[in-house]
C-alpha cells in the first residue's frame, strides 16, 4: 500500500465531528437575528442606544457562566420588563444556553441517557418557542446530530488547526501577500511554532 492509498483508507475510516465553536456561533447569530427582527417589527426601526435590547446585546451573546450574578440579573429583569421584545429575546437566549449545555457534556463521560435528555430539552424548547430562527437552529442541529454526537463522545475538534490557519492567513494579509515562498514558509513557521522562533534571523525577513 502506497502513501496515497494509506491516506484514502484513513479518510474512509475517519469519524466526522462538528467543531463546537461553530455550533455556538450559529446560536449567537440566531440570537442577533431575533433581536434585529423583533426590534424592527415592534419599534418599526433599527435598534438604537436607547433600546434596552440593544444595550443588552453583548451580554446576550456571552456565556452564562461568564456573567456575574449581578450582570445576569440586570439583563434578565430589564428584558423581562420590556414586554414582547424582551421575552422573545430571553426565549432565544435560553435556546442558546440549552444548546451549550448539550455541548458541555463533551469530555465529561456523560452516558447516552444524559446526552439524550439534554438534546430533548433543547429541541423541545425550540419547538415550543414558535420563533422561526430558533426552530431553524434546531433543525440544523438535528440534521448534524451524528457529527455533534461524535464530538460529545470523543471530545475532539479541529479548533487548533483552525486557529493555526487563522494566524497563517493573518500573517499573509499583514504582509499584503508574499512574493517569495521561502519568506512565507519562514514567517508561517515563526508565528505557529514557538520552538521555531528561536531560529528566526531578522536579516532573513
Helices and strands as residue ranges (DSSP letters): H 3-12, H 20-43, H 52-55, H 57-61, G 64-66, H 69-80, H 84-103, H 112-129, H 132-143, H 145-154, H 159-174, H 181-192, H 194-197, G 202-204
